[in-house]
Amino acid sequence: MNIFVITICAFIYLLLLFLIAQWAEKAKARKFLYGPYVYALSLAVYCSAWTFYGSIGRASIHGLDFLTTYIGPTLMAPISWLVLRKMIRISKAQRVTTVADFVSARYGKSTALGALVTVICIVGVTPYISLQIKAIGNSLGILMGQSSQANFPIGTDLGNLPLYITVLLAIFIIIYGNRHIDSAKRHTGMVAAVAFESFVKLFAFLAAGIVITFFIFNGFGDIFGQMANHVAPKNNFVLEGNQPYVSWFSFNFLSMFAVILLPRQFQLGVVENVNEDQLDKSVWLFPLYLLVINIFVLPVAMAGVLHFQGEVYDADFALLSIPLDTGRPLLALFVFIGGFSAATGMIIVETIALSVMLSNNLLMPIIVAIKPLKEKITKNANRSIFILRSIAILSILFGAFSYYKLIAQNFHLSTMGHISFAAIAQFGPALILGMYWKGATRTGALMGLCIGFAVWFYTLILPSLADIGWISQSVIDRGPWSIAWLRPDGLFGIDLPDSITHSLFWSLLANLSLFGLGSVYFSPSRQEEKQAELFVNIFKYSTAYESSVFWHGVALLKDIRQVLNDFLGTERTTVMLSRFAHKYGVELKENEMSDPKLVLYAENMLAGVIGSSSAKVMISSIVKEEDIQFDEVVGIIKESQKLISLNKKLQQKTVELKRATDALEKANQELIASEAMKDEFLYTVTHELRTPLTSIRTFAEIVHEHPDLSHEERQRFLSIMIEQIERLARLITQVLDLERFEGQGRKLDYQEISMQQLVKEAVRSLEHVASKEHVAISIAEKGEVAPLLLDKDLMMQVMVNVIGNAIKYCDEKNGQIEIEVQQQQNEVLVHISDNGKGIQVEDRIRVFERFYQIGQQKNKHGSGLGLAISKKIMDMHGGRIWCWQKDGFATTFSVSLPLHSANRLVYGEDFNSR
């Protein structure tokens, strides 16, 4: 493939990263960028070029043990919800910005520990960064049709491209990773770019895997079937003997440490975390990502073996080689972009984390300890720190590039990755145990880290130096001075399955042993005791820590302001001090002694810029400090806790008072509404009573004033008066019934009733009305219906009312009513359907309100209380009544009664106990 096309695509992709980062820094929709999905995608920076290319190579050579790189993090995911959450809480409280800063802060803000962790990270992780550059260089070689193992010299077209890409990445990191000297600030642009890269590499891997598996081959079955005929290679894809199980355990253990202790994982998982709620989704989204990106690893590894049929090829790059060899250059180019994305994402975040460590924990402590350098850097601290970190970024990247050119060509990607993992695992005892064991001390941590790092270097780095000819191979084969039990790959005569397992076992054994012995035999300083208490009990003290004071002495506010001005700038210092004054309700005066809490606050602000150990040194230089006993520290924290507890109780009382006030207000509103409803009810009742009374009075006057009326007319008027009197009586009865039901003055007289028989009785009582209105009524009984405990008279009233309404509003010429009675699960249903004019949807709920009448009802002279009474009766029985439209009918009223009515509480009484 043409190098010009490859170069253009690579630079366009890098430009796209610049644009995404720039948009994210200025984006208004920060809610999405701060959400759990972007956070989980950013954690997938764990999947570097090692995952994208190296997993396939490892699967081809070592079989299924490539999965250990992903099983470990998956097993760690539920545990990380506790461990990572605690790390995040500690980091926010103490403004920790790196792994080195975390370990340093835990052990009394030790400068020596911070520097040691930084050195281990740089030595251990630089080969890992060079691995990414190697992946870029080798993938370029394959795209150009040259061997991936070739070491293209600087000066050739291909040799220059990895260098140019390294330079562009350095520029990107300096712009978006070094724009804030306060490392505790979130790098929104960088996080957005890394999340985007995680999506790109996943999509590219899946696209290539699908094409190779289903288009070049005929699916999973075809690949596995063909592999069954390759006896020798297929053994690489199964577990055999005892050896793999030992390696599986060690590699899983290694990756569990790596997923939380690698500098890039700490940066994105802890420092860039916005709130702890992001962990809720990431604990399953991140393992899901690992699962999906590994679906095609084994099929592609087998496909490489089958496709190249014994030819010499680099198994690491089978994902790229197969599409290229089968005439699919565009897919190969997309795969290259995916691998390029995996590599650059890791390089960006790892370099940012290492550069902050290098400046804050190695260079800055040296600078602040040397007075001339300290004075020089504080003259323009912002610019000085920016230059310092920029130099650190360039040094790390070009150190990794040099390692790539000189050493990395001789190793597989997965091997280099595991070497780095083993180095990072050395932090495990000091960091993880330090969060849970108060007895861990600075001396123990120093001893453990030193011996662990030394054993790691001796057992893994020394053999690699022999492989490239820097030291004699005899040292590896026979041991130093021909002492066999000192062989780097067989210490003390013990041979373990592989070099990584061997190194991990001995380095962690030595590390843990000296860490424990040093912690037991050496007492901690008072500063260590204070930090140990805060780290171990962070969930107890995290809030109290902000208002606790661990310093006794004197310091002028103007001196504190000057130090903050030097490193934070005048504007930001003013904002931070104003925020402090507002928070604690104090007035800050320049020439007066500062509030002791302000010293701790200022130190925390500085820690985000120059690291916790250097911040401690800078604050100590302006403070005349008095000694403080550990018991006082605990007492201060406990006192703060008491204040916070009292504050919480006060807040709780306030909330309870507010609830009571709201409840009272609600009751008052309900009372007002009740009064209004009562007034409306009385008005409506009066109006309804007046209508028949007016009619009776009118016709009575006619009969009284016209004695000469004919007998027929007199009888007709008297009949009308009788009808109105009967209507008046019904209305009074219904009003009294409704009032009695609502006032719960009526107790139910339960009897065992067959609902089918009750319906039939109701229909018989209305036969003459139905016949008069020319309405045909049919009853459909669907299966057996269990008897119910009901108040028969009241339920008869409901049935008569609903069926009577159906008769009134049926079709005037050919009225049809269908009644269904059936039992469904735990209820008995009665559906009463008619073919009248129907009820509008908006009226179907309101018809159960008191005195509510729709247009068609007014013509029938209804009172508007029948359905309201029916609903009240159904409520009393624990049932329901509603209106809807059944297919083929205009209106359907349905009644539902529960089968368990016998066990129901009625007005606070259990029927069975009566």
JOUR-V386806 format. One record per residue. N is the residue number from 1. RES is the residue in one letter. PHI is phi in whole degrees, 0 to 359 (none if undefined). PSI is psi in whole degrees, 0 to 359 (999 if undefined). D_CENTER is the distance of its C-alpha to the mean C-alpha in whole Angstrom. Layout:
n = [N;N]
res = [RES;RES]
phi = [PHI;PHI]
psi = [PSI;PSI]
d_center = [D_CENTER;D_CENTER]
This chain:
n = [1;2;3;4;5;6;7;8;9;10;11;12;13;14;15;16;17;18;19;20;21;22;23;24;25;26;27;28;29;30;31;32;33;34;35;36;37;38;39;40;41;42;43;44;45;46;47;48;49;50;51;52;53;54;55;56;57;58;59;60;61;62;63;64;65;66;67;68;69;70;71;72;73;74;75;76;77;78;79;80;81;82;83;84;85;86;87;88;89;90;91;92;93;94;95;96;97;98;99;100;101;102;103;104;105;106;107;108;109;110;111;112;113;114;115;116;117;118;119;120;121;122;123;124;125;126;127;128;129;130;131;132;133;134;135;136;137;138;139;140;141;142;143;144;145;146;147;148;149;150;151;152;153;154;155;156;157;158;159;160;161;162;163;164;165;166;167;168;169;170;171;172;173;174;175;176;177;178;179;180;181;182;183;184;185;186;187;188;189;190;191;192;193;194;195;196;197;198;199;200;201;202;203;204;205;206;207;208;209;210;211;212;213;214;215;216;217;218;219;220;221;222;223;224;225;226;227;228;229;230;231;232;233;234;235;236;237;238;239;240;241;242;243;244;245;246;247;248;249;250;251;252;253;254;255;256;257;258;259;260;261;262;263;264;265;266;267;268;269;270;271;272;273;274;275;276;277;278;279;280;281;282;283;284;285;286;287;288;289;290;291;292;293;294;295;296;297;298;299;300;301;302;303;304;305;306;307;308;309;310;311;312;313;314;315;316;317;318;319;320;321;322;323;324;325;326;327;328;329;330;331;332;333;334;335;336;337;338;339;340;341;342;343;344;345;346;347;348;349;350;351;352;353;354;355;356;357;358;359;360;361;362;363;364;365;366;367;368;369;370;371;372;373;374;375;376;377;378;379;380;381;382;383;384;385;386;387;388;389;390;391;392;393;394;395;396;397;398;399;400;401;402;403;404;405;406;407;408;409;410;411;412;413;414;415;416;417;418;419;420;421;422;423;424;425;426;427;428;429;430;431;432;433;434;435;436;437;438;439;440;441;442;443;444;445;446;447;448;449;450;451;452;453;454;455;456;457;458;459;460;461;462;463;464;465;466;467;468;469;470;471;472;473;474;475;476;477;478;479;480;481;482;483;484;485;486;487;488;489;490;491;492;493;494;495;496;497;498;499;500;501;502;503;504;505;506;507;508;509;510;511;512;513;514;515;516;517;518;519;520;521;522;523;524;525;526;527;528;529;530;531;532;533;534;535;536;537;538;539;540;541;542;543;544;545;546;547;548;549;550;551;552;553;554;555;556;557;558;559;560;561;562;563;564;565;566;567;568;569;570;571;572;573;574;575;576;577;578;579;580;581;582;583;584;585;586;587;588;589;590;591;592;593;594;595;596;597;598;599;600;601;602;603;604;605;606;607;608;609;610;611;612;613;614;615;616;617;618;619;620;621;622;623;624;625;626;627;628;629;630;631;632;633;634;635;636;637;638;639;640;641;642;643;644;645;646;647;648;649;650;651;652;653;654;655;656;657;658;659;660;661;662;663;664;665;666;667;668;669;670;671;672;673;674;675;676;677;678;679;680;681;682;683;684;685;686;687;688;689;690;691;692;693;694;695;696;697;698;699;700;701;702;703;704;705;706;707;708;709;710;711;712;713;714;715;716;717;718;719;720;721;722;723;724;725;726;727;728;729;730;731;732;733;734;735;736;737;738;739;740;741;742;743;744;745;746;747;748;749;750;751;752;753;754;755;756;757;758;759;760;761;762;763;764;765;766;767;768;769;770;771;772;773;774;775;776;777;778;779;780;781;782;783;784;785;786;787;788;789;790;791;792;793;794;795;796;797;798;799;800;801;802;803;804;805;806;807;808;809;810;811;812;813;814;815;816;817;818;819;820;821;822;823;824;825;826;827;828;829;830;831;832;833;834;835;836;837;838;839;840;841;842;843;844;845;846;847;848;849;850;851;852;853;854;855;856;857;858;859;860;861;862;863;864;865;866;867;868;869;870;871;872;873;874;875;876;877;878;879;880;881;882;883;884;885;886;887;888;889;890;891;892;893;894;895;896;897;898;899;900;901;902;903;904;905;906;907;908;909;910;911;912;913;914]
res = [M;N;I;F;V;I;T;I;C;A;F;I;Y;L;L;L;L;F;L;I;A;Q;W;A;E;K;A;K;A;R;K;F;L;Y;G;P;Y;V;Y;A;L;S;L;A;V;Y;C;S;A;W;T;F;Y;G;S;I;G;R;A;S;I;H;G;L;D;F;L;T;T;Y;I;G;P;T;L;M;A;P;I;S;W;L;V;L;R;K;M;I;R;I;S;K;A;Q;R;V;T;T;V;A;D;F;V;S;A;R;Y;G;K;S;T;A;L;G;A;L;V;T;V;I;C;I;V;G;V;T;P;Y;I;S;L;Q;I;K;A;I;G;N;S;L;G;I;L;M;G;Q;S;S;Q;A;N;F;P;I;G;T;D;L;G;N;L;P;L;Y;I;T;V;L;L;A;I;F;I;I;I;Y;G;N;R;H;I;D;S;A;K;R;H;T;G;M;V;A;A;V;A;F;E;S;F;V;K;L;F;A;F;L;A;A;G;I;V;I;T;F;F;I;F;N;G;F;G;D;I;F;G;Q;M;A;N;H;V;A;P;K;N;N;F;V;L;E;G;N;Q;P;Y;V;S;W;F;S;F;N;F;L;S;M;F;A;V;I;L;L;P;R;Q;F;Q;L;G;V;V;E;N;V;N;E;D;Q;L;D;K;S;V;W;L;F;P;L;Y;L;L;V;I;N;I;F;V;L;P;V;A;M;A;G;V;L;H;F;Q;G;E;V;Y;D;A;D;F;A;L;L;S;I;P;L;D;T;G;R;P;L;L;A;L;F;V;F;I;G;G;F;S;A;A;T;G;M;I;I;V;E;T;I;A;L;S;V;M;L;S;N;N;L;L;M;P;I;I;V;A;I;K;P;L;K;E;K;I;T;K;N;A;N;R;S;I;F;I;L;R;S;I;A;I;L;S;I;L;F;G;A;F;S;Y;Y;K;L;I;A;Q;N;F;H;L;S;T;M;G;H;I;S;F;A;A;I;A;Q;F;G;P;A;L;I;L;G;M;Y;W;K;G;A;T;R;T;G;A;L;M;G;L;C;I;G;F;A;V;W;F;Y;T;L;I;L;P;S;L;A;D;I;G;W;I;S;Q;S;V;I;D;R;G;P;W;S;I;A;W;L;R;P;D;G;L;F;G;I;D;L;P;D;S;I;T;H;S;L;F;W;S;L;L;A;N;L;S;L;F;G;L;G;S;V;Y;F;S;P;S;R;Q;E;E;K;Q;A;E;L;F;V;N;I;F;K;Y;S;T;A;Y;E;S;S;V;F;W;H;G;V;A;L;L;K;D;I;R;Q;V;L;N;D;F;L;G;T;E;R;T;T;V;M;L;S;R;F;A;H;K;Y;G;V;E;L;K;E;N;E;M;S;D;P;K;L;V;L;Y;A;E;N;M;L;A;G;V;I;G;S;S;S;A;K;V;M;I;S;S;I;V;K;E;E;D;I;Q;F;D;E;V;V;G;I;I;K;E;S;Q;K;L;I;S;L;N;K;K;L;Q;Q;K;T;V;E;L;K;R;A;T;D;A;L;E;K;A;N;Q;E;L;I;A;S;E;A;M;K;D;E;F;L;Y;T;V;T;H;E;L;R;T;P;L;T;S;I;R;T;F;A;E;I;V;H;E;H;P;D;L;S;H;E;E;R;Q;R;F;L;S;I;M;I;E;Q;I;E;R;L;A;R;L;I;T;Q;V;L;D;L;E;R;F;E;G;Q;G;R;K;L;D;Y;Q;E;I;S;M;Q;Q;L;V;K;E;A;V;R;S;L;E;H;V;A;S;K;E;H;V;A;I;S;I;A;E;K;G;E;V;A;P;L;L;L;D;K;D;L;M;M;Q;V;M;V;N;V;I;G;N;A;I;K;Y;C;D;E;K;N;G;Q;I;E;I;E;V;Q;Q;Q;Q;N;E;V;L;V;H;I;S;D;N;G;K;G;I;Q;V;E;D;R;I;R;V;F;E;R;F;Y;Q;I;G;Q;Q;K;N;K;H;G;S;G;L;G;L;A;I;S;K;K;I;M;D;M;H;G;G;R;I;W;C;W;Q;K;D;G;F;A;T;T;F;S;V;S;L;P;L;H;S;A;N;R;L;V;Y;G;E;D;F;N;S;R]
phi = [none;295;295;296;296;299;297;299;297;296;287;295;296;296;297;299;299;301;293;296;297;295;298;296;294;252;297;276;276;290;300;292;295;265;277;290;287;295;298;295;296;293;296;288;299;306;276;270;299;301;293;293;251;294;298;293;297;292;296;293;264;249;76;287;287;297;293;298;296;246;293;304;299;294;293;282;306;294;290;296;300;271;292;295;298;293;297;296;298;295;296;291;292;253;54;281;237;215;300;298;295;298;295;299;296;298;256;72;57;286;293;299;294;300;293;296;298;298;299;299;297;295;293;281;262;304;299;293;293;296;302;292;295;299;300;295;297;291;294;297;300;292;297;278;81;246;296;290;271;291;259;289;287;299;116;280;302;287;292;284;298;301;293;297;296;299;296;297;296;298;296;301;293;296;286;257;256;236;283;247;286;279;292;285;287;281;267;299;298;296;297;297;296;293;299;297;297;297;291;298;293;295;296;295;296;295;299;294;298;295;296;296;285;253;245;283;250;252;103;299;299;296;296;293;294;293;295;297;270;256;300;293;295;295;296;289;252;227;269;229;66;270;302;300;294;295;295;302;298;293;290;297;299;297;289;296;293;299;293;244;253;302;308;290;290;296;299;276;281;248;294;275;293;273;208;293;296;299;293;302;270;295;294;243;291;295;300;297;300;298;295;295;289;257;302;258;298;294;301;291;299;294;300;297;299;288;290;272;44;87;292;282;210;271;297;303;248;299;299;268;290;296;300;293;285;257;75;236;294;293;296;299;294;295;298;301;296;298;294;298;296;299;288;293;301;296;300;300;289;297;292;300;298;291;293;293;299;298;282;279;251;240;279;297;300;291;296;288;277;255;304;300;293;298;295;292;287;284;295;214;298;302;294;297;292;299;295;300;289;296;297;297;298;296;296;295;293;280;293;294;296;296;299;298;288;265;237;297;296;268;231;287;301;294;297;296;295;293;299;294;302;296;293;293;299;294;284;309;301;293;277;288;295;296;279;235;239;294;286;295;239;300;296;298;295;298;296;296;294;298;290;296;295;297;294;302;297;292;269;241;281;301;299;292;292;293;297;261;85;281;227;290;293;295;298;281;285;247;91;303;53;61;270;299;285;257;303;303;258;204;302;55;75;261;258;257;305;211;295;293;298;300;293;298;299;288;292;288;297;294;299;297;297;288;299;293;296;296;288;283;266;239;282;280;284;296;296;297;300;298;292;299;299;290;291;293;250;300;289;275;247;302;282;296;302;295;249;268;240;242;226;240;162;232;200;279;300;295;290;296;300;296;297;295;302;299;255;255;92;298;297;292;299;299;297;295;291;296;297;296;298;292;296;258;63;242;256;267;241;302;263;250;294;283;298;307;296;294;297;297;298;295;296;295;297;291;300;291;261;240;92;294;291;291;297;299;296;295;292;298;289;247;243;269;266;258;293;227;282;298;300;293;302;298;298;297;297;297;298;298;299;299;297;294;299;297;296;296;297;298;297;297;298;298;296;297;297;296;298;297;297;297;297;296;296;296;297;297;296;295;296;297;296;296;297;295;296;297;298;295;298;297;296;294;301;301;296;294;290;295;298;291;298;298;296;298;297;299;289;295;295;297;295;289;274;234;293;274;298;291;299;296;296;299;296;296;293;294;298;297;297;296;300;291;295;296;297;297;296;299;297;297;299;294;297;295;298;299;296;293;295;292;274;56;272;251;264;281;259;288;220;280;235;271;294;296;294;298;295;298;298;297;294;299;291;249;300;293;293;297;296;298;269;59;244;261;245;239;244;250;256;256;79;287;234;292;292;237;267;222;275;299;299;292;291;297;300;296;299;299;296;290;293;300;299;298;296;301;254;290;301;291;262;221;290;229;233;242;242;247;237;209;247;232;51;253;212;249;243;234;249;243;243;228;252;282;280;88;236;300;303;291;265;291;268;287;297;270;279;294;65;281;227;273;307;289;287;298;287;260;62;284;275;82;249;301;289;297;294;299;296;295;298;296;299;297;270;75;252;222;219;209;240;204;237;271;303;90;229;275;219;228;255;243;237;235;231;286;290;271;299;294;261;276;282;246;51;84;243;277;303;294;265;278]
psi = [145;131;331;317;315;315;315;316;317;317;328;319;317;322;321;320;318;315;319;315;319;317;317;323;331;358;140;332;61;342;319;316;333;9;173;334;316;321;314;320;323;327;337;4;343;326;89;197;334;315;313;316;313;330;321;318;318;322;324;327;315;0;224;353;357;335;338;332;338;333;320;306;326;318;329;339;306;327;324;337;329;310;309;323;319;320;319;316;317;315;321;320;323;5;46;140;348;169;317;318;322;310;319;314;322;322;56;27;49;123;317;317;317;318;318;315;321;314;316;317;314;314;320;328;337;317;328;320;319;330;320;320;321;317;319;312;315;322;326;318;319;317;328;358;19;167;138;344;354;141;90;124;150;136;329;162;313;327;329;330;313;326;316;319;320;319;315;320;323;318;315;315;320;321;312;344;348;18;337;123;340;104;342;346;147;135;80;317;315;317;317;318;318;319;319;318;324;323;317;312;326;314;318;317;315;319;313;319;319;315;314;316;319;347;318;319;180;41;179;318;320;314;311;326;316;324;333;337;355;88;310;309;325;337;340;346;17;164;128;143;196;339;310;327;323;316;319;314;312;320;323;316;319;314;333;319;315;322;343;344;343;138;320;325;321;319;312;324;330;300;317;0;130;315;158;343;337;334;332;318;327;334;342;334;318;312;325;319;314;322;311;318;347;3;320;8;307;314;319;321;315;321;323;316;316;320;316;348;57;353;157;121;159;109;333;328;30;325;330;321;319;310;322;320;341;18;37;70;326;320;319;321;321;320;318;317;320;314;323;319;316;319;313;323;314;315;316;306;319;320;320;311;316;324;322;319;313;319;317;325;349;308;315;317;326;317;314;342;340;114;313;318;321;316;322;317;329;348;323;74;320;309;319;316;322;314;319;314;326;319;320;318;312;320;316;313;317;339;317;322;319;319;320;316;326;323;316;340;342;1;151;155;315;324;315;323;317;328;316;319;317;326;315;331;341;340;342;305;310;321;306;312;328;337;346;348;111;334;350;134;165;317;316;318;318;314;315;315;318;310;322;316;320;316;319;312;318;321;341;317;320;313;325;327;325;325;329;7;14;333;166;138;337;331;324;319;319;349;158;136;29;28;105;323;359;9;131;332;10;56;136;28;9;119;118;164;324;166;325;313;318;312;317;317;306;322;316;327;314;318;307;320;309;329;314;315;316;323;327;319;350;129;147;156;170;323;321;316;318;313;323;316;317;320;311;321;40;324;339;326;357;321;320;330;324;330;10;152;126;19;134;126;196;144;137;143;322;330;318;317;321;316;316;321;319;322;334;341;152;315;312;324;316;317;314;319;322;321;319;314;320;319;317;1;42;157;123;122;131;316;15;160;136;157;131;328;332;328;312;319;314;321;320;320;318;327;325;341;314;7;154;321;319;324;320;317;316;317;320;332;342;2;133;102;138;149;147;130;154;322;325;320;310;319;319;315;317;320;317;321;318;317;318;320;316;320;319;319;318;317;320;316;321;317;317;319;319;320;317;318;316;319;318;318;319;317;320;317;320;322;317;316;322;318;319;318;322;315;318;320;313;321;316;315;315;317;316;324;325;327;306;326;319;318;316;315;319;309;329;320;321;313;322;320;347;78;344;8;147;161;320;314;318;317;321;317;321;323;318;318;320;317;318;325;319;320;319;318;316;318;316;318;316;321;317;320;312;317;321;317;316;328;3;37;352;123;147;137;91;137;154;116;140;121;328;316;322;318;318;319;318;320;318;322;343;11;317;324;316;319;318;324;4;49;131;130;129;143;124;119;116;92;181;142;124;147;155;156;110;162;105;315;315;318;327;321;320;311;313;318;312;316;321;318;319;320;315;320;16;170;132;335;320;68;133;129;131;128;125;135;124;161;128;114;253;24;157;131;140;121;124;109;141;166;36;210;342;169;131;151;319;343;350;337;322;343;342;2;154;131;9;128;131;171;317;335;329;329;344;2;38;157;339;11;344;310;327;318;319;317;320;318;318;320;319;331;1;21;191;156;135;167;137;186;117;148;130;356;163;315;141;127;130;142;132;132;133;145;334;26;336;334;12;144;126;112;42;3;138;121;320;340;359;999]
d_center = [43;44;42;42;40;38;38;37;34;33;34;32;29;29;30;27;25;27;27;23;22;25;24;20;22;24;21;21;18;16;13;12;13;11;8;4;7;10;8;8;11;13;12;14;17;18;20;23;26;26;24;25;29;29;28;30;33;32;32;35;37;35;34;30;30;28;25;25;23;20;20;20;17;16;17;16;12;12;15;13;10;14;16;13;12;16;17;14;16;20;19;19;21;24;23;23;22;23;23;27;26;24;27;30;28;28;31;33;32;34;35;37;33;31;34;34;31;31;34;32;29;32;34;31;29;32;33;29;29;33;31;29;33;34;32;33;37;37;35;37;40;40;39;43;44;45;44;40;42;44;44;45;47;46;48;48;45;43;43;42;39;37;38;38;34;34;35;33;30;32;32;29;27;30;29;25;25;28;28;27;29;26;24;21;21;18;19;18;20;20;16;17;19;18;15;18;20;17;17;21;22;20;22;25;25;24;27;30;29;29;33;34;33;34;37;38;38;38;35;34;37;39;37;37;41;42;41;43;46;45;46;45;42;40;41;38;35;36;36;39;41;39;38;35;34;34;33;30;29;30;27;25;25;25;22;20;22;21;17;17;20;21;22;20;17;17;18;14;12;14;16;14;11;11;10;8;6;4;5;4;3;5;7;8;8;10;13;13;14;16;18;18;20;22;24;27;27;30;32;32;33;36;37;38;40;42;42;44;46;47;47;46;42;39;37;34;34;35;32;34;38;38;37;39;42;42;42;39;39;36;34;35;34;30;30;31;29;26;27;28;24;23;26;26;22;22;26;24;21;24;27;25;24;27;29;28;28;32;33;31;32;35;37;36;37;41;41;41;43;46;47;49;45;43;46;45;42;41;44;41;38;35;37;38;35;34;37;36;32;34;36;34;32;35;36;33;33;37;37;35;37;40;38;38;41;43;41;38;40;41;38;35;32;30;33;32;28;29;32;29;27;29;30;27;27;29;27;25;28;28;25;23;26;27;24;25;29;31;34;33;35;35;38;36;34;36;38;35;34;37;39;35;35;39;39;36;38;41;40;38;39;43;43;42;44;47;46;46;49;49;50;52;51;53;51;48;51;53;51;52;56;56;54;53;50;49;48;44;43;45;45;47;48;45;44;40;39;38;38;34;34;37;36;33;35;38;36;33;36;38;35;34;38;39;35;36;40;39;37;40;43;42;41;38;39;38;36;34;34;33;30;29;29;27;24;25;24;22;20;24;25;22;23;27;27;27;30;32;35;35;38;42;44;45;44;45;42;44;43;39;39;41;39;36;38;39;35;33;36;38;35;32;34;35;32;31;34;34;30;31;35;33;30;33;36;38;41;41;44;45;48;47;45;41;39;38;34;35;36;32;30;32;32;28;28;31;28;26;29;31;29;30;33;35;33;35;38;38;38;40;43;43;43;46;44;45;44;41;41;38;39;39;36;35;37;35;32;33;35;32;30;33;33;29;29;32;30;28;30;32;29;29;32;32;29;31;34;32;32;35;36;34;35;39;38;37;40;42;41;42;45;46;45;47;50;49;49;52;54;53;54;57;58;57;59;62;62;62;64;66;66;68;71;72;72;75;76;77;79;81;82;83;85;86;88;89;91;93;90;90;89;87;85;85;84;81;80;80;78;75;76;75;72;71;71;70;67;67;67;64;62;63;62;59;58;59;57;54;54;55;52;50;51;51;55;55;54;54;56;55;57;56;56;56;54;56;59;58;57;60;62;60;61;65;65;64;67;69;67;65;69;70;67;67;64;63;61;59;57;55;54;51;52;52;51;51;53;51;52;52;55;57;59;55;54;57;57;53;55;58;56;54;56;59;57;56;60;60;58;59;60;64;66;64;61;59;57;55;54;51;51;48;46;42;40;41;42;46;46;49;48;51;52;54;55;56;55;51;49;46;43;42;45;44;42;45;48;47;47;50;53;51;53;52;55;57;57;59;62;62;62;59;58;55;54;54;51;49;52;50;47;47;49;46;44;47;46;43;43;42;44;43;44;43;45;46;47;51;51;51;49;48;48;46;46;44;45;43;45;44;45;48;45;44;44;47;47;46;48;47;50;51;52;54]
